[in-house]
Each structure stands twice: as structure tokens, then as C-alpha cells.
Amino acid sequence: MKYLDEFRDPDLALRLIDSIRNTASRRWPIMEVCGGQTHSLLRHGIDAALHDAVELIHGPGCPVCVTNMAVIDQAIRLASRPDVVLCCFGDMMRVPGSTTSLAAARAAGAKVRAVYSPLDAVLLAEKHPDRNVVMFAVGFETTAPATALAVLHAARRNLTNFSLLVAHVRVQPAMEAILDAPDNRVAAFLAAGHVCTVVGYASYDALCRRYHVPVVVTGFEPVDLLLGLQACVQQLESGQAYVDNCYGRSAQRDGNSQALNVIDEVYEACDSEWRGVGLVRNGGLRLKPQWRRFDAALLEPVAELTVLDAGPCRAGDVLCGRLKPPDCEAFGSRCTPDAPLGTPMVSSEGACAAYYRHQPELPRHV
């Protein structure tokens, strides 16, 4: 299948691995931003094959993982109101708040409905005018156009019982926050190809100049990732730092103009508390003033609170790339996909879930 099989070619992958290992004069620390990339790197054994040439640092590239616990608590409070139906994507259902999850709240009687599209929530609001339908808007810039469109459709239908609980986060500000951290070791980034398909990658030029760090846009198949790692290592070995696009079949420099226009019409950038990471300047989105009537905070104000994962869970260190999941003392024993302590284990894109699923030979802590 074009654009799939050719990027899973094992012979080409082996040649790229040899090229990277022959080029690298040291073990370069490179961060992949997206959780989907983390899973692919581990699933195909790329981390082990390049262990001597590349240290893969897993970034906070999972919007489910970094959603502020206080916002999840707000979603649960909303869903527990008799006049509210809360809609969300399925991957948010089991993410823990400070005391429980949306799935547990639904089992206890809260009205939580998993949807495939934010437009499903708009149609639900139109069908049930006696209920306030709230869409839990979570995700990177990849899902923001769909939730923005939901607002525009609700406005055209003159719906007064539809709103958004906005928890969208933006990728590049988080990358800059990582580079600004005093303990930063990241020498280069694999940028998330799906995000760049929406927003483009022109803005990374300034990041590369400011921090002298290469940024390579790449996809999710093994050859995609190896091409991206090869480009990073070549730049690092030559002392260069610029934006390179190894995902040309999808990502373009200026992104998707239609998606960007709808985001810009409905949202504006704002500071955002990322779970496990802290305050990220311009790291989130919020509704522009002319659309604030669709803000679910009018129904249930969000608490100004940042709650850290408790107990032995070290999700914050995992999300910031300071700790590999197997090095957490709870990994695989007290923390498993069936009984997760933190978001990187419960999310399908989380780094802890990736190690648990794709490296079963790892010892489980007692």
C-alpha cells in the first residue's frame, strides 16, 4: 500500500540504522515529541537498534497525559449535574482526576458519553434542548479545528445549550519550555508530523536559531522515524541547526490554511498548566471573547488548582523526559494499564503504556 508498505521496508530500515550508527560519533540525546512516535520507536525496536548512537528522550507528546487534573475534576463535576451531558473522546474516560475518573463517574450515574466527533455533541444538543451538552475539548492543534467547527455549527444553529470545556494544548511552547529548563539535555527534536500537517513548521525556524537545536518533522512509520533520526544526527555531527521536513507527503511549511483559519477564528493562545510539567507560557488555547458564551466555565468554574500525581507515581518526570518509565519504582507492579497510577500508563499514547506493551521482557518492580 503506497505511503505505508514503503515506509515499513525492513531492508531500507536496516540500511538507515547502519547509516545512523556509522555517522554518530557519540550518543546523541534526541526527543521525539509525540506519544505515537514513542510507541512506534519501541514497537519496531528502533530504540534498541540505535542504543549506542541515539538516546531517545520521550517528550510530553500526549495531550491526554498532560491535561490538568483540575480540569478533569471540573469535567466530572459537570457530568454529575442533572442538567448536563458531558461528551468526550474515548481516551479521556479512564484518565484519573484527583479522586476518580470520568469512567468511574459514569458508572456511578454521571452522564458521560464517548463521541467520535465534536459535531456529534452539537447534534446531541440540538436533539435534547432540555440538556446542557458539554464537549470536553482535549488535544493538540490536531483536534482543535474540529472543536472550533463545533462552536461555529452551534452558533449557526442558535444553540444555547452547547458549550466547550477547553483543554487544548500547543506543542511548540512545550518544546521551548523543555529547552529552557535548567536540566535540559535535549540536543534535537523529532517534531510531530500530524501537528505540523495542521500548523506547518515555519515557526520552528526561530526556535532553531534561538536554541541552536535541530528540529526534524517526521511521521510515525519505522522508515519515517529513521529518516528523521538520520537527519538529526547529520545536523548534530555537522554543528548545524535548522528545520528539516522528512514528512513531505503530509506536512507542508505553512500547514493547512483552512484548519488554521478556523482555529484562529475561535481560539486564542493562553498560558496553560500542563499536568506533570507546570505552567507553559502560551501552551494552551481558550475561546476568544466573542465566543465565550460557549465556555462551559459559565456552568461550572474551573478551580485554580494544580494537583500533582500522588504516591510513588513519577508521571511528571516521565512526561518531561527526565525518567524512563521502567526506572519508576511503581512501573509494572503497582502501576499497570489495568490499574494505572498516572496518565502515561492509562493513555494509549503514554510512554509508560508503550514500555509495558512493547517491552514485556522488562522486569516489573515489586
Residue pairs with C-beta under 8 A, 6 or more apart in sequence:
3 249
4 221
6 223
7 219
7 221
7 222
7 223
7 224
8 221
8 222
8 223
9 223
12 223
13 44
13 222
13 223
13 226
16 223
16 226
16 227
16 229
16 230
17 46
17 49
17 50
17 226
19 230
20 50
20 53
20 54
20 226
20 229
20 230
20 233
21 50
21 52
21 53
23 53
23 230
23 233
23 234
23 237
24 52
24 53
24 54
24 233
24 237
25 237
27 52
27 53
27 54
27 55
28 53
28 54
28 55
28 187
28 188
28 232
28 233
28 236
29 54
29 55
29 57
29 185
29 186
29 187
30 54
30 55
30 56
30 57
30 186
30 187
30 188
30 189
30 190
30 229
30 232
30 233
31 56
31 57
31 58
31 59
31 178
31 186
31 188
31 189
31 190
31 321
32 38
32 41
32 56
32 57
32 58
32 59
32 61
32 189
32 190
32 225
33 59
33 61
33 171
33 175
33 189
33 190
33 191
33 192
33 195
34 59
34 61
34 62
34 190
34 192
34 193
34 194
34 195
34 220
34 349
35 58
35 61
35 62
35 65
35 347
35 349
35 350
35 351
35 354
36 61
36 192
36 194
36 220
36 349
37 61
37 190
37 192
37 218
37 220
37 225
38 58
38 61
38 349
38 351
38 354
39 349
39 353
39 354
39 357
39 358
40 46
40 220
40 221
40 222
40 225
41 47
41 56
41 225
42 354
42 355
42 357
42 358
42 359
43 354
43 357
43 358
44 222
44 225
46 56
46 222
46 225
46 226
46 229
47 56
50 56
50 229
53 233
54 229
54 233
57 185
57 186
57 321
58 318
58 321
58 324
58 351
58 354
59 174
59 175
59 178
59 189
59 319
59 321
60 66
60 174
60 178
60 274
60 276
60 277
60 319
60 320
60 321
61 171
61 192
61 349
62 319
62 343
62 344
62 347
62 349
62 350
62 351
63 138
63 139
63 140
63 143
63 167
63 168
63 169
64 91
64 92
64 95
64 138
64 343
64 346
64 347
64 349
64 350
65 275
65 276
65 315
65 319
65 343
65 344
65 347
65 349
65 350
66 169
66 174
66 274
66 275
66 276
66 277
66 319
66 343
67 92
67 95
67 138
67 167
67 169
67 275
67 343
68 167
68 272
68 273
68 274
68 275
68 306
69 96
69 97
69 98
69 275
69 306
69 307
69 309
70 98
70 273
70 302
70 303
70 304
70 305
70 306
70 307
71 165
71 167
71 302
72 92
72 95
72 96
72 97
72 98
72 101
72 102
73 97
73 98
73 99
73 303
73 307
74 165
74 296
74 297
74 300
74 301
74 302
74 303
75 86
75 88
75 92
75 97
75 102
75 134
75 136
75 165
76 97
76 100
76 101
76 102
76 105
76 110
77 300
78 84
78 86
78 134
78 165
78 296
78 299
78 300
79 85
79 86
79 102
79 105
79 106
79 110
79 111
79 112
79 134
80 105
80 109
80 110
81 132
81 299
81 300
83 130
83 131
83 132
84 111
84 131
84 132
84 133
84 134
84 299
85 111
85 112
85 113
85 124
85 128
85 131
85 132
85 133
85 134
86 102
86 110
86 111
86 112
86 113
86 134
86 136
86 165
87 112
87 113
87 114
87 115
87 118
87 120
87 121
87 124
87 133
87 134
87 135
87 136
88 102
88 112
88 113
88 114
88 115
88 135
88 136
88 138
89 114
89 115
89 116
89 136
89 138
89 139
89 143
90 114
91 347
91 348
91 349
92 102
92 136
92 138
93 101
93 102
93 103
93 106
93 112
93 114
94 101
94 102
94 103
94 340
94 346
95 101
95 102
95 343
95 346
95 347
96 340
96 342
96 343
96 346
98 307
102 110
102 112
103 112
105 112
106 112
113 124
115 121
115 124
115 135
117 146
118 135
118 137
118 146
118 147
118 149
118 150
119 146
119 149
119 150
119 153
121 133
121 134
121 135
121 150
121 162
122 133
122 135
122 150
122 153
122 154
122 157
122 159
122 162
124 133
125 131
125 132
125 133
125 154
125 159
125 161
125 162
126 157
126 159
128 161
129 161
130 161
131 161
132 161
132 162
132 163
132 299
133 161
133 162
133 163
134 162
134 163
134 164
134 165
134 296
134 299
135 147
135 150
135 162
135 163
135 164
135 165
136 165
136 167
137 143
137 144
137 147
137 164
137 165
137 166
137 167
137 168
138 167
138 168
139 147
139 168
139 169
140 168
140 169
140 170
140 171
140 192
140 195
141 168
141 170
141 171
141 195
141 198
141 199
141 263
142 194
142 195
142 197
142 198
143 168
144 168
144 198
144 263
144 267
144 285
145 198
145 256
145 258
145 259
145 262
145 263
147 164
147 166
147 168
147 266
148 262
148 263
148 265
148 266
148 267
149 262
150 162
150 164
151 164
151 266
151 287
151 291
151 294
152 262
152 265
152 266
154 162
154 294
155 291
155 294
162 294
163 294
163 295
163 296
163 298
163 299
164 287
164 294
164 295
164 296
165 296
165 297
166 267
166 284
166 285
166 286
166 287
166 295
166 296
167 284
168 267
168 284
168 285
169 272
169 274
169 280
169 283
169 284
169 285
170 269
170 272
170 280
170 282
170 283
170 284
170 285
171 191
171 192
171 195
172 203
172 204
172 207
173 280
173 281
173 282
173 283
174 274
174 277
174 280
174 283
175 189
175 207
175 215
176 207
176 211
177 277
177 278
177 280
177 281
177 283
178 184
178 186
178 320
178 321
179 186
179 207
179 211
179 213
181 320
183 322
185 321
186 213
186 321
187 213
187 214
187 232
187 236
188 213
188 214
188 215
188 216
188 232
188 235
188 236
189 213
189 214
189 215
189 216
189 232
190 216
190 218
190 225
190 228
190 229
190 232
191 201
191 204
191 215
191 216
191 217
191 218
193 217
193 218
193 219
193 220
193 224
193 247
193 250
193 251
194 220
194 250
196 217
196 245
196 247
196 251
196 255
197 247
197 250
197 251
197 252
197 255
197 256
198 255
198 256
198 259
198 260
199 255
199 260
200 251
200 252
200 253
200 254
200 255
200 256
200 260
201 215
201 217
201 243
201 245
201 251
201 253
201 255
202 243
202 253
202 254
204 215
204 243
205 242
205 243
207 213
207 215
208 214
208 215
208 241
208 242
208 243
209 241
211 241
212 241
213 241
214 231
214 232
214 235
214 236
214 240
214 241
214 242
214 243
214 244
215 242
215 243
215 244
216 228
216 229
216 231
216 232
216 235
216 243
216 244
216 245
216 246
217 228
217 243
217 244
217 245
217 246
217 247
217 251
218 224
218 225
218 227
218 228
218 246
218 247
219 225
219 246
219 247
219 249
219 250
224 246
224 247
227 246
228 246
228 247
231 244
231 246
235 241
235 242
235 244
245 251
245 253
263 285
265 288
266 287
266 288
266 291
267 285
267 286
267 287
267 288
268 285
268 286
268 287
268 288
269 282
269 284
269 285
270 282
270 284
270 285
270 286
271 279
271 280
271 281
271 282
271 283
271 284
272 279
272 280
272 282
272 283
272 284
273 279
273 280
273 306
274 280
274 283
274 319
275 306
275 309
275 315
275 316
275 319
275 343
276 308
276 309
276 315
276 316
276 317
276 318
276 319
276 320
276 342
276 343
277 316
277 319
277 320
278 306
287 294
287 295
292 298
308 316
309 315
309 316
309 341
309 342
309 343
311 330
311 341
312 328
312 329
312 330
312 334
312 335
312 341
313 328
313 330
313 335
313 341
313 342
314 323
314 328
314 329
314 330
314 342
315 341
315 342
315 343
315 344
315 352
317 323
317 328
318 324
318 325
318 328
318 342
318 344
318 351
318 352
319 343
319 344
319 351
324 355
325 331
325 344
325 345
325 351
325 352
325 354
325 355
325 356
326 332
326 355
326 359
326 362
326 363
328 335
328 352
328 365
329 365
330 341
330 365
331 352
331 355
331 356
331 362
331 364
331 365
332 356
332 362
332 363
332 364
332 365
333 364
333 365
333 366
334 341
334 365
335 341
335 342
335 345
335 352
336 345
336 356
337 345
337 346
337 353
337 356
337 357
340 346
340 352
342 352
343 350
344 350
344 351
344 352
344 353
345 352
345 353
345 356
346 353
347 353
355 362
356 362
